[in-house]
Amino acid sequence: MPFSDYKTALVTGASSGIGAAVVERLRRENIEVHAIARSAGALEELAERTGCIAHVIDVTDRAAIADLANRVQFDILVNNAGVDRPKKFLEADEEDIDLLIDVNLRAVLHICRLIVPGMVARDRGHVVNISSIAGNYNFGGNSTYHAVKAGVAMLSNQLRIDAFGKRVRVTEICPGRIATDIFNHVHGDDPAVRERFIDGFELPQATDIADAIAFAISAPVAVNIGHMEITPTLQVMGGLQTAKPQMPTATSDAEGTKP
Ligand SMILES: NC(=O)c1ccc[n+]([C@@H]2O[C@H](COP(=O)([O-])OP(=O)(O)OC[C@H]3O[C@@H](n4cnc5c(N)ncnc54)[C@H](OP(=O)(O)O)[C@@H]3O)[C@@H](O)[C@H]2O)c1
């Protein structure tokens, strides 16, 4: 579909990383882009640089999103805002579970609820959901993040079923490690964090994800690119671990029998 058939876009999590790159990429196609995030300064700078329309909104603020959805007919929706609180699930904090569900999944569901019916009614639209390889593969980290990203992946498939018969396309973008500031946002603003996750690795940039999204959007209307897994070439997922049960040692056994 030529970009000229779409006029407006909503991009969440636009103040940095992938979201900011998507805003910039869509603006190059002359799309009217509405950019959402909480950081006013970064959004203001993005608006000055790209001409996007900035909205300082928390994605969990349903009233503010509903107000925007009532005022603008969006042709493109990019659900990108996301957070992580890595920790073994056995040590998970109550607030972290709620935050990940609220931002990474509940907000995505409500934004789709508010925007996709209009696309269906107009027989025109493209939803791009940013999930993660964490939604499809298991690796150590944070089980809540894996769980909510799996929810985003399943929602993306399900939207296609529910919009069946209309020209509403849905693309799930499933990134591996991408060189953004997410690792500093998650682990703290420490140079050691960049060294651990970014420096010295060959990683896709946020602009590479934005280009992939632009490719999916610009495909002919008869073409729905449903799922794109984009990882560093030098990254693979998978692994198998098998442990022997930890048998009590002679010492601990003896201790266990003490009164
Ligand atoms: N980078 C990677 O390696 C990677 C890998 C897999 C998946 N992803 C996913 O890609 C997406 C973008 O990540 P990124 O790497 O670009 O990270 P990032 O640089 O940390 O960007 C995250 C964005 O989400 C916004 N955000 C967070 N909470 C929000 C809230 N409550 N309301 C509105 N906006 C909120 C942030 O803006 P404010 O703080 O200003 O609100 C920021 O603009 C996320 O969904 C992430 O899970 C990234």
The ligand as a Gaussian input file, in Angstrom:
#p B3LYP/6-31G(d) Opt

LIG

0 1
 N       15.695000      -2.513000      22.721000
 C       15.527000      -3.828000      22.770000
 O       16.500000      -4.603000      22.851000
 C       14.134000      -4.415000      22.734000
 C       14.033000      -5.802000      22.546000
 C       12.763000      -6.366000      22.492000
 C       11.642000      -5.588000      22.619000
 N       11.782000      -4.239000      22.804000
 C       10.549000      -3.476000      22.954000
 O       10.588000      -2.361000      22.089000
 C        9.786000      -1.299000      22.644000
 C       10.593000      -0.003000      22.636000
 O       11.732000      -0.185000      23.423000
 P       13.069000       0.683000      23.276000
 O       14.192000      -0.274000      23.157000
 O       12.901000       1.753000      22.268000
 O       13.142000       1.266000      24.771000
 P       13.222000       2.749000      25.390000
 O       14.254000       3.540000      24.681000
 O       13.350000       2.542000      26.855000
 O       11.793000       3.355000      25.034000
 C       10.647000       3.014000      25.748000
 C        9.607000       4.056000      25.450000
 O        8.394000       3.701000      26.150000
 C        7.912000       4.872000      26.777000
 N        7.095000       4.560000      27.931000
 C        7.414000       3.789000      29.007000
 N        6.394000       3.783000      29.891000
 C        5.426000       4.571000      29.370000
 C        4.144000       4.967000      29.811000
 N        3.647000       4.539000      30.968000
 N        3.411000       5.794000      29.013000
 C        3.910000       6.236000      27.832000
 N        5.116000       5.886000      27.363000
 C        5.871000       5.060000      28.120000
 C        9.153000       5.653000      27.142000
 O        8.848000       7.046000      27.253000
 P        8.664000       7.864000      28.626000
 O        9.578000       7.239000      29.642000
 O        9.025000       9.244000      28.213000
 O        7.217000       7.715000      28.958000
 C       10.015000       5.440000      25.915000
 O        9.679000       6.374000      24.922000
 C        9.360000      -1.780000      24.044000
 O        8.064000      -2.277000      23.982000
 C       10.348000      -2.899000      24.341000
 O        9.810000      -3.852000      25.243000
 C       12.996000      -3.641000      22.851000

